[in-house]
């Protein structure tokens, strides 16, 4: 059995919980989906999903709780959406706590402010996906070994590095479980 943790410090946590639970049920795998609020809880899971929210607040809370150290030291596979993408970076356009797990530079709010939020069909991994962008970041540059999975308007919106997946948009707010399935399959390959 694998355990997928949803970081529960701030942001759209319940949406990721619901989507991930539906995903493991659909996949028919032996998995448990739990909330992660402490370093001990972070250590007890095989992978972590970091949702959207305010990346500076989430980063500070990850440091205060010790969750950041657990993720980095134990090399947990992470899927980060929106603010989670920012936190996975090793550099952003704003001084804040980061995990530094993906060699990339991210611009916060690259598509504009809250009122500029939008939805669009994107191409990712050879498939169409309905992307929901809310004050979305974008990747400005990637380092060697980082795989660009999708771009929109010449901006990088999805990358993968090893077992880590960073998305500028919110797959948990739609109905399609495909990207959660993709991440869980990656996790299964990483923990074997």
Biotite code that builds the C-alpha atoms (Angstrom):
import biotite.structure as struc

atoms = struc.array([
    struc.Atom([0.000, 0.000, 0.000], chain_id="A", res_id=1, res_name="UNK", atom_name="CA", element="C"),
    struc.Atom([1.158, 3.520, -0.731], chain_id="A", res_id=2, res_name="UNK", atom_name="CA", element="C"),
    struc.Atom([0.249, 6.628, 1.241], chain_id="A", res_id=3, res_name="UNK", atom_name="CA", element="C"),
    struc.Atom([-0.313, 9.923, -0.552], chain_id="A", res_id=4, res_name="UNK", atom_name="CA", element="C"),
    struc.Atom([-0.237, 12.989, 1.662], chain_id="A", res_id=5, res_name="UNK", atom_name="CA", element="C"),
    struc.Atom([-2.031, 16.232, 0.875], chain_id="A", res_id=6, res_name="UNK", atom_name="CA", element="C"),
    struc.Atom([-0.198, 19.118, 2.522], chain_id="A", res_id=7, res_name="UNK", atom_name="CA", element="C"),
    struc.Atom([-2.781, 20.722, 4.805], chain_id="A", res_id=8, res_name="UNK", atom_name="CA", element="C"),
    struc.Atom([-1.287, 24.050, 5.824], chain_id="A", res_id=9, res_name="UNK", atom_name="CA", element="C"),
    struc.Atom([-3.204, 26.470, 3.587], chain_id="A", res_id=10, res_name="UNK", atom_name="CA", element="C"),
    struc.Atom([-4.866, 26.452, 0.163], chain_id="A", res_id=11, res_name="UNK", atom_name="CA", element="C"),
    struc.Atom([-7.313, 24.222, -1.715], chain_id="A", res_id=12, res_name="UNK", atom_name="CA", element="C"),
    struc.Atom([-6.596, 21.108, 0.336], chain_id="A", res_id=13, res_name="UNK", atom_name="CA", element="C"),
    struc.Atom([-10.058, 19.505, 0.314], chain_id="A", res_id=14, res_name="UNK", atom_name="CA", element="C"),
    struc.Atom([-10.218, 19.610, -3.498], chain_id="A", res_id=15, res_name="UNK", atom_name="CA", element="C"),
    struc.Atom([-6.930, 17.679, -3.750], chain_id="A", res_id=16, res_name="UNK", atom_name="CA", element="C"),
    struc.Atom([-8.110, 15.221, -1.094], chain_id="A", res_id=17, res_name="UNK", atom_name="CA", element="C"),
    struc.Atom([-11.315, 14.519, -3.021], chain_id="A", res_id=18, res_name="UNK", atom_name="CA", element="C"),
    struc.Atom([-9.582, 14.297, -6.416], chain_id="A", res_id=19, res_name="UNK", atom_name="CA", element="C"),
    struc.Atom([-6.797, 12.028, -5.141], chain_id="A", res_id=20, res_name="UNK", atom_name="CA", element="C"),
    struc.Atom([-9.234, 9.715, -3.368], chain_id="A", res_id=21, res_name="UNK", atom_name="CA", element="C"),
    struc.Atom([-11.359, 9.457, -6.522], chain_id="A", res_id=22, res_name="UNK", atom_name="CA", element="C"),
    struc.Atom([-8.192, 8.794, -8.510], chain_id="A", res_id=23, res_name="UNK", atom_name="CA", element="C"),
    struc.Atom([-6.905, 5.893, -6.388], chain_id="A", res_id=24, res_name="UNK", atom_name="CA", element="C"),
    struc.Atom([-10.402, 4.380, -6.365], chain_id="A", res_id=25, res_name="UNK", atom_name="CA", element="C"),
    struc.Atom([-10.613, 4.681, -10.160], chain_id="A", res_id=26, res_name="UNK", atom_name="CA", element="C"),
    struc.Atom([-7.127, 3.154, -10.527], chain_id="A", res_id=27, res_name="UNK", atom_name="CA", element="C"),
    struc.Atom([-8.076, 0.297, -8.204], chain_id="A", res_id=28, res_name="UNK", atom_name="CA", element="C"),
    struc.Atom([-4.836, 0.498, -6.241], chain_id="A", res_id=29, res_name="UNK", atom_name="CA", element="C"),
    struc.Atom([-4.186, -0.121, -2.566], chain_id="A", res_id=30, res_name="UNK", atom_name="CA", element="C"),
    struc.Atom([-3.575, 3.444, -1.379], chain_id="A", res_id=31, res_name="UNK", atom_name="CA", element="C"),
    struc.Atom([-4.440, 5.729, 1.475], chain_id="A", res_id=32, res_name="UNK", atom_name="CA", element="C"),
    struc.Atom([-4.868, 9.489, 1.019], chain_id="A", res_id=33, res_name="UNK", atom_name="CA", element="C"),
    struc.Atom([-4.250, 11.535, 4.167], chain_id="A", res_id=34, res_name="UNK", atom_name="CA", element="C"),
    struc.Atom([-3.807, 15.121, 5.311], chain_id="A", res_id=35, res_name="UNK", atom_name="CA", element="C"),
    struc.Atom([-0.275, 16.185, 6.257], chain_id="A", res_id=36, res_name="UNK", atom_name="CA", element="C"),
    struc.Atom([0.074, 18.852, 8.958], chain_id="A", res_id=37, res_name="UNK", atom_name="CA", element="C"),
    struc.Atom([3.227, 17.804, 10.842], chain_id="A", res_id=38, res_name="UNK", atom_name="CA", element="C"),
    struc.Atom([6.742, 16.602, 10.107], chain_id="A", res_id=39, res_name="UNK", atom_name="CA", element="C"),
    struc.Atom([5.864, 13.139, 11.472], chain_id="A", res_id=40, res_name="UNK", atom_name="CA", element="C"),
    struc.Atom([2.864, 12.919, 9.147], chain_id="A", res_id=41, res_name="UNK", atom_name="CA", element="C"),
    struc.Atom([5.057, 14.016, 6.230], chain_id="A", res_id=42, res_name="UNK", atom_name="CA", element="C"),
    struc.Atom([7.576, 11.314, 7.066], chain_id="A", res_id=43, res_name="UNK", atom_name="CA", element="C"),
    struc.Atom([4.821, 8.661, 7.123], chain_id="A", res_id=44, res_name="UNK", atom_name="CA", element="C"),
    struc.Atom([3.707, 9.159, 3.492], chain_id="A", res_id=45, res_name="UNK", atom_name="CA", element="C"),
    struc.Atom([5.266, 8.001, 0.238], chain_id="A", res_id=46, res_name="UNK", atom_name="CA", element="C"),
    struc.Atom([4.481, 11.198, -1.690], chain_id="A", res_id=47, res_name="UNK", atom_name="CA", element="C"),
    struc.Atom([3.051, 14.659, -1.080], chain_id="A", res_id=48, res_name="UNK", atom_name="CA", element="C"),
    struc.Atom([0.766, 16.937, -3.070], chain_id="A", res_id=49, res_name="UNK", atom_name="CA", element="C"),
    struc.Atom([1.137, 20.682, -2.456], chain_id="A", res_id=50, res_name="UNK", atom_name="CA", element="C"),
    struc.Atom([-1.930, 22.610, -3.504], chain_id="A", res_id=51, res_name="UNK", atom_name="CA", element="C"),
    struc.Atom([-2.518, 26.144, -4.609], chain_id="A", res_id=52, res_name="UNK", atom_name="CA", element="C"),
    struc.Atom([-2.777, 28.907, -2.069], chain_id="A", res_id=53, res_name="UNK", atom_name="CA", element="C"),
    struc.Atom([-0.283, 31.562, -1.000], chain_id="A", res_id=54, res_name="UNK", atom_name="CA", element="C"),
    struc.Atom([3.209, 30.176, -1.567], chain_id="A", res_id=55, res_name="UNK", atom_name="CA", element="C"),
    struc.Atom([4.959, 32.463, 0.916], chain_id="A", res_id=56, res_name="UNK", atom_name="CA", element="C"),
    struc.Atom([2.616, 31.426, 3.742], chain_id="A", res_id=57, res_name="UNK", atom_name="CA", element="C"),
    struc.Atom([2.811, 27.730, 2.834], chain_id="A", res_id=58, res_name="UNK", atom_name="CA", element="C"),
    struc.Atom([6.623, 27.917, 2.628], chain_id="A", res_id=59, res_name="UNK", atom_name="CA", element="C"),
    struc.Atom([6.942, 29.566, 6.038], chain_id="A", res_id=60, res_name="UNK", atom_name="CA", element="C"),
    struc.Atom([4.569, 27.058, 7.629], chain_id="A", res_id=61, res_name="UNK", atom_name="CA", element="C"),
    struc.Atom([6.530, 24.191, 6.052], chain_id="A", res_id=62, res_name="UNK", atom_name="CA", element="C"),
    struc.Atom([9.689, 25.553, 7.670], chain_id="A", res_id=63, res_name="UNK", atom_name="CA", element="C"),
    struc.Atom([8.032, 26.133, 11.065], chain_id="A", res_id=64, res_name="UNK", atom_name="CA", element="C"),
    struc.Atom([6.545, 22.621, 11.189], chain_id="A", res_id=65, res_name="UNK", atom_name="CA", element="C"),
    struc.Atom([9.691, 20.871, 9.933], chain_id="A", res_id=66, res_name="UNK", atom_name="CA", element="C"),
    struc.Atom([7.805, 19.495, 6.909], chain_id="A", res_id=67, res_name="UNK", atom_name="CA", element="C"),
    struc.Atom([10.239, 21.196, 4.528], chain_id="A", res_id=68, res_name="UNK", atom_name="CA", element="C"),
    struc.Atom([13.189, 19.320, 6.052], chain_id="A", res_id=69, res_name="UNK", atom_name="CA", element="C"),
    struc.Atom([11.361, 15.983, 5.830], chain_id="A", res_id=70, res_name="UNK", atom_name="CA", element="C"),
    struc.Atom([10.441, 16.471, 2.152], chain_id="A", res_id=71, res_name="UNK", atom_name="CA", element="C"),
    struc.Atom([13.951, 17.570, 1.170], chain_id="A", res_id=72, res_name="UNK", atom_name="CA", element="C"),
    struc.Atom([15.935, 15.090, 3.272], chain_id="A", res_id=73, res_name="UNK", atom_name="CA", element="C"),
    struc.Atom([13.721, 12.074, 2.530], chain_id="A", res_id=74, res_name="UNK", atom_name="CA", element="C"),
    struc.Atom([13.369, 13.045, -1.156], chain_id="A", res_id=75, res_name="UNK", atom_name="CA", element="C"),
    struc.Atom([9.606, 12.543, -1.165], chain_id="A", res_id=76, res_name="UNK", atom_name="CA", element="C"),
    struc.Atom([8.007, 12.678, -4.638], chain_id="A", res_id=77, res_name="UNK", atom_name="CA", element="C"),
    struc.Atom([6.000, 15.898, -4.819], chain_id="A", res_id=78, res_name="UNK", atom_name="CA", element="C"),
    struc.Atom([3.285, 17.169, -7.108], chain_id="A", res_id=79, res_name="UNK", atom_name="CA", element="C"),
    struc.Atom([2.927, 20.918, -6.766], chain_id="A", res_id=80, res_name="UNK", atom_name="CA", element="C"),
    struc.Atom([0.023, 22.817, -8.314], chain_id="A", res_id=81, res_name="UNK", atom_name="CA", element="C"),
    struc.Atom([0.072, 26.618, -8.650], chain_id="A", res_id=82, res_name="UNK", atom_name="CA", element="C"),
    struc.Atom([1.677, 27.727, -5.341], chain_id="A", res_id=83, res_name="UNK", atom_name="CA", element="C"),
    struc.Atom([3.065, 24.194, -5.128], chain_id="A", res_id=84, res_name="UNK", atom_name="CA", element="C"),
    struc.Atom([4.921, 24.815, -8.404], chain_id="A", res_id=85, res_name="UNK", atom_name="CA", element="C"),
    struc.Atom([6.471, 27.941, -6.894], chain_id="A", res_id=86, res_name="UNK", atom_name="CA", element="C"),
    struc.Atom([7.563, 26.015, -3.793], chain_id="A", res_id=87, res_name="UNK", atom_name="CA", element="C"),
    struc.Atom([9.213, 23.247, -5.840], chain_id="A", res_id=88, res_name="UNK", atom_name="CA", element="C"),
    struc.Atom([11.486, 25.782, -7.555], chain_id="A", res_id=89, res_name="UNK", atom_name="CA", element="C"),
    struc.Atom([15.009, 26.697, -6.544], chain_id="A", res_id=90, res_name="UNK", atom_name="CA", element="C"),
    struc.Atom([14.463, 30.340, -7.551], chain_id="A", res_id=91, res_name="UNK", atom_name="CA", element="C"),
    struc.Atom([11.516, 32.744, -7.856], chain_id="A", res_id=92, res_name="UNK", atom_name="CA", element="C"),
    struc.Atom([10.982, 36.437, -8.488], chain_id="A", res_id=93, res_name="UNK", atom_name="CA", element="C"),
    struc.Atom([10.202, 36.947, -4.781], chain_id="A", res_id=94, res_name="UNK", atom_name="CA", element="C"),
    struc.Atom([12.208, 36.243, -1.636], chain_id="A", res_id=95, res_name="UNK", atom_name="CA", element="C"),
    struc.Atom([10.473, 33.344, 0.121], chain_id="A", res_id=96, res_name="UNK", atom_name="CA", element="C"),
    struc.Atom([11.070, 29.822, 1.482], chain_id="A", res_id=97, res_name="UNK", atom_name="CA", element="C"),
    struc.Atom([11.440, 27.201, -1.285], chain_id="A", res_id=98, res_name="UNK", atom_name="CA", element="C"),
    struc.Atom([11.979, 23.441, -1.428], chain_id="A", res_id=99, res_name="UNK", atom_name="CA", element="C"),
    struc.Atom([14.467, 23.719, -4.294], chain_id="A", res_id=100, res_name="UNK", atom_name="CA", element="C"),
    struc.Atom([13.603, 20.249, -5.621], chain_id="A", res_id=101, res_name="UNK", atom_name="CA", element="C"),
    struc.Atom([13.388, 21.268, -9.286], chain_id="A", res_id=102, res_name="UNK", atom_name="CA", element="C"),
    struc.Atom([16.100, 23.272, -11.042], chain_id="A", res_id=103, res_name="UNK", atom_name="CA", element="C"),
    struc.Atom([13.831, 26.019, -12.354], chain_id="A", res_id=104, res_name="UNK", atom_name="CA", element="C"),
    struc.Atom([13.123, 29.712, -11.995], chain_id="A", res_id=105, res_name="UNK", atom_name="CA", element="C"),
    struc.Atom([9.434, 30.517, -11.489], chain_id="A", res_id=106, res_name="UNK", atom_name="CA", element="C"),
    struc.Atom([7.598, 33.810, -11.828], chain_id="A", res_id=107, res_name="UNK", atom_name="CA", element="C"),
    struc.Atom([4.698, 34.150, -9.413], chain_id="A", res_id=108, res_name="UNK", atom_name="CA", element="C"),
    struc.Atom([1.428, 35.498, -10.874], chain_id="A", res_id=109, res_name="UNK", atom_name="CA", element="C"),
    struc.Atom([2.911, 35.281, -14.385], chain_id="A", res_id=110, res_name="UNK", atom_name="CA", element="C"),
    struc.Atom([-0.540, 35.368, -15.991], chain_id="A", res_id=111, res_name="UNK", atom_name="CA", element="C"),
    struc.Atom([-1.766, 38.305, -13.898], chain_id="A", res_id=112, res_name="UNK", atom_name="CA", element="C"),
    struc.Atom([-3.729, 38.934, -10.754], chain_id="A", res_id=113, res_name="UNK", atom_name="CA", element="C"),
    struc.Atom([-6.874, 37.206, -9.455], chain_id="A", res_id=114, res_name="UNK", atom_name="CA", element="C"),
    struc.Atom([-9.170, 39.013, -11.911], chain_id="A", res_id=115, res_name="UNK", atom_name="CA", element="C"),
    struc.Atom([-7.016, 37.684, -14.783], chain_id="A", res_id=116, res_name="UNK", atom_name="CA", element="C"),
    struc.Atom([-7.756, 34.039, -13.896], chain_id="A", res_id=117, res_name="UNK", atom_name="CA", element="C"),
    struc.Atom([-8.901, 31.897, -16.832], chain_id="A", res_id=118, res_name="UNK", atom_name="CA", element="C"),
    struc.Atom([-9.512, 28.402, -18.172], chain_id="A", res_id=119, res_name="UNK", atom_name="CA", element="C"),
    struc.Atom([-7.990, 26.975, -21.347], chain_id="A", res_id=120, res_name="UNK", atom_name="CA", element="C"),
    struc.Atom([-7.479, 23.668, -23.137], chain_id="A", res_id=121, res_name="UNK", atom_name="CA", element="C"),
    struc.Atom([-3.796, 22.777, -22.953], chain_id="A", res_id=122, res_name="UNK", atom_name="CA", element="C"),
    struc.Atom([-1.628, 20.120, -24.536], chain_id="A", res_id=123, res_name="UNK", atom_name="CA", element="C"),
    struc.Atom([0.284, 18.087, -21.961], chain_id="A", res_id=124, res_name="UNK", atom_name="CA", element="C"),
    struc.Atom([2.112, 14.819, -22.549], chain_id="A", res_id=125, res_name="UNK", atom_name="CA", element="C"),
    struc.Atom([0.414, 14.426, -25.938], chain_id="A", res_id=126, res_name="UNK", atom_name="CA", element="C"),
    struc.Atom([-3.072, 14.849, -24.492], chain_id="A", res_id=127, res_name="UNK", atom_name="CA", element="C"),
    struc.Atom([-5.619, 17.645, -24.162], chain_id="A", res_id=128, res_name="UNK", atom_name="CA", element="C"),
    struc.Atom([-6.394, 18.760, -20.617], chain_id="A", res_id=129, res_name="UNK", atom_name="CA", element="C"),
    struc.Atom([-8.689, 21.481, -19.254], chain_id="A", res_id=130, res_name="UNK", atom_name="CA", element="C"),
    struc.Atom([-6.433, 23.868, -17.352], chain_id="A", res_id=131, res_name="UNK", atom_name="CA", element="C"),
    struc.Atom([-7.771, 26.173, -14.649], chain_id="A", res_id=132, res_name="UNK", atom_name="CA", element="C"),
    struc.Atom([-5.374, 29.070, -14.026], chain_id="A", res_id=133, res_name="UNK", atom_name="CA", element="C"),
    struc.Atom([-5.820, 31.236, -10.912], chain_id="A", res_id=134, res_name="UNK", atom_name="CA", element="C"),
    struc.Atom([-3.096, 33.859, -10.349], chain_id="A", res_id=135, res_name="UNK", atom_name="CA", element="C"),
    struc.Atom([-0.954, 31.247, -12.039], chain_id="A", res_id=136, res_name="UNK", atom_name="CA", element="C"),
    struc.Atom([2.829, 31.123, -12.014], chain_id="A", res_id=137, res_name="UNK", atom_name="CA", element="C"),
    struc.Atom([4.996, 30.136, -14.988], chain_id="A", res_id=138, res_name="UNK", atom_name="CA", element="C"),
    struc.Atom([8.465, 28.698, -15.316], chain_id="A", res_id=139, res_name="UNK", atom_name="CA", element="C"),
    struc.Atom([10.945, 31.162, -16.807], chain_id="A", res_id=140, res_name="UNK", atom_name="CA", element="C"),
    struc.Atom([13.870, 28.762, -17.183], chain_id="A", res_id=141, res_name="UNK", atom_name="CA", element="C"),
    struc.Atom([14.716, 25.151, -16.429], chain_id="A", res_id=142, res_name="UNK", atom_name="CA", element="C"),
    struc.Atom([17.990, 23.466, -15.668], chain_id="A", res_id=143, res_name="UNK", atom_name="CA", element="C"),
    struc.Atom([19.500, 20.381, -17.226], chain_id="A", res_id=144, res_name="UNK", atom_name="CA", element="C"),
    struc.Atom([17.406, 17.250, -16.796], chain_id="A", res_id=145, res_name="UNK", atom_name="CA", element="C"),
    struc.Atom([14.125, 19.087, -16.198], chain_id="A", res_id=146, res_name="UNK", atom_name="CA", element="C"),
    struc.Atom([11.502, 17.940, -18.699], chain_id="A", res_id=147, res_name="UNK", atom_name="CA", element="C"),
    struc.Atom([9.090, 20.559, -20.020], chain_id="A", res_id=148, res_name="UNK", atom_name="CA", element="C"),
    struc.Atom([5.664, 18.912, -20.308], chain_id="A", res_id=149, res_name="UNK", atom_name="CA", element="C"),
    struc.Atom([3.512, 21.827, -21.471], chain_id="A", res_id=150, res_name="UNK", atom_name="CA", element="C"),
    struc.Atom([3.586, 25.456, -22.563], chain_id="A", res_id=151, res_name="UNK", atom_name="CA", element="C"),
    struc.Atom([0.886, 28.070, -23.022], chain_id="A", res_id=152, res_name="UNK", atom_name="CA", element="C"),
    struc.Atom([1.452, 31.375, -24.803], chain_id="A", res_id=153, res_name="UNK", atom_name="CA", element="C"),
    struc.Atom([5.204, 30.608, -24.906], chain_id="A", res_id=154, res_name="UNK", atom_name="CA", element="C"),
    struc.Atom([5.290, 30.185, -21.125], chain_id="A", res_id=155, res_name="UNK", atom_name="CA", element="C"),
    struc.Atom([6.189, 26.906, -19.434], chain_id="A", res_id=156, res_name="UNK", atom_name="CA", element="C"),
    struc.Atom([3.249, 25.663, -17.351], chain_id="A", res_id=157, res_name="UNK", atom_name="CA", element="C"),
    struc.Atom([4.226, 22.066, -16.504], chain_id="A", res_id=158, res_name="UNK", atom_name="CA", element="C"),
    struc.Atom([7.543, 20.359, -15.783], chain_id="A", res_id=159, res_name="UNK", atom_name="CA", element="C"),
    struc.Atom([8.804, 17.072, -14.421], chain_id="A", res_id=160, res_name="UNK", atom_name="CA", element="C"),
    struc.Atom([12.093, 16.302, -12.733], chain_id="A", res_id=161, res_name="UNK", atom_name="CA", element="C"),
    struc.Atom([12.553, 12.740, -11.573], chain_id="A", res_id=162, res_name="UNK", atom_name="CA", element="C"),
    struc.Atom([9.535, 11.937, -9.407], chain_id="A", res_id=163, res_name="UNK", atom_name="CA", element="C"),
    struc.Atom([8.521, 15.577, -8.969], chain_id="A", res_id=164, res_name="UNK", atom_name="CA", element="C"),
    struc.Atom([5.772, 17.200, -11.017], chain_id="A", res_id=165, res_name="UNK", atom_name="CA", element="C"),
    struc.Atom([5.046, 20.947, -11.092], chain_id="A", res_id=166, res_name="UNK", atom_name="CA", element="C"),
    struc.Atom([1.888, 22.403, -12.657], chain_id="A", res_id=167, res_name="UNK", atom_name="CA", element="C"),
    struc.Atom([0.972, 26.093, -12.964], chain_id="A", res_id=168, res_name="UNK", atom_name="CA", element="C"),
    struc.Atom([-2.733, 25.262, -13.029], chain_id="A", res_id=169, res_name="UNK", atom_name="CA", element="C"),
    struc.Atom([-5.282, 23.474, -10.813], chain_id="A", res_id=170, res_name="UNK", atom_name="CA", element="C"),
    struc.Atom([-6.145, 19.923, -11.976], chain_id="A", res_id=171, res_name="UNK", atom_name="CA", element="C"),
    struc.Atom([-7.980, 19.310, -8.704], chain_id="A", res_id=172, res_name="UNK", atom_name="CA", element="C"),
    struc.Atom([-10.653, 21.876, -9.602], chain_id="A", res_id=173, res_name="UNK", atom_name="CA", element="C"),
    struc.Atom([-11.814, 20.007, -12.711], chain_id="A", res_id=174, res_name="UNK", atom_name="CA", element="C"),
    struc.Atom([-13.335, 16.584, -13.202], chain_id="A", res_id=175, res_name="UNK", atom_name="CA", element="C"),
    struc.Atom([-10.478, 14.863, -15.065], chain_id="A", res_id=176, res_name="UNK", atom_name="CA", element="C"),
    struc.Atom([-8.356, 12.621, -12.806], chain_id="A", res_id=177, res_name="UNK", atom_name="CA", element="C"),
    struc.Atom([-5.746, 11.977, -15.509], chain_id="A", res_id=178, res_name="UNK", atom_name="CA", element="C"),
    struc.Atom([-2.904, 14.141, -14.105], chain_id="A", res_id=179, res_name="UNK", atom_name="CA", element="C"),
    struc.Atom([-3.383, 12.740, -10.610], chain_id="A", res_id=180, res_name="UNK", atom_name="CA", element="C"),
    struc.Atom([-3.252, 9.252, -12.154], chain_id="A", res_id=181, res_name="UNK", atom_name="CA", element="C"),
    struc.Atom([-0.044, 10.212, -13.958], chain_id="A", res_id=182, res_name="UNK", atom_name="CA", element="C"),
    struc.Atom([1.568, 11.407, -10.715], chain_id="A", res_id=183, res_name="UNK", atom_name="CA", element="C"),
    struc.Atom([0.485, 8.325, -8.753], chain_id="A", res_id=184, res_name="UNK", atom_name="CA", element="C"),
    struc.Atom([1.923, 6.044, -11.455], chain_id="A", res_id=185, res_name="UNK", atom_name="CA", element="C"),
    struc.Atom([5.201, 7.976, -11.174], chain_id="A", res_id=186, res_name="UNK", atom_name="CA", element="C"),
    struc.Atom([5.116, 7.563, -7.393], chain_id="A", res_id=187, res_name="UNK", atom_name="CA", element="C"),
    struc.Atom([4.562, 3.802, -7.747], chain_id="A", res_id=188, res_name="UNK", atom_name="CA", element="C"),
    struc.Atom([7.642, 3.626, -10.000], chain_id="A", res_id=189, res_name="UNK", atom_name="CA", element="C"),
    struc.Atom([9.698, 5.719, -7.566], chain_id="A", res_id=190, res_name="UNK", atom_name="CA", element="C"),
    struc.Atom([8.881, 3.785, -4.406], chain_id="A", res_id=191, res_name="UNK", atom_name="CA", element="C"),
    struc.Atom([9.365, 0.285, -5.854], chain_id="A", res_id=192, res_name="UNK", atom_name="CA", element="C"),
])
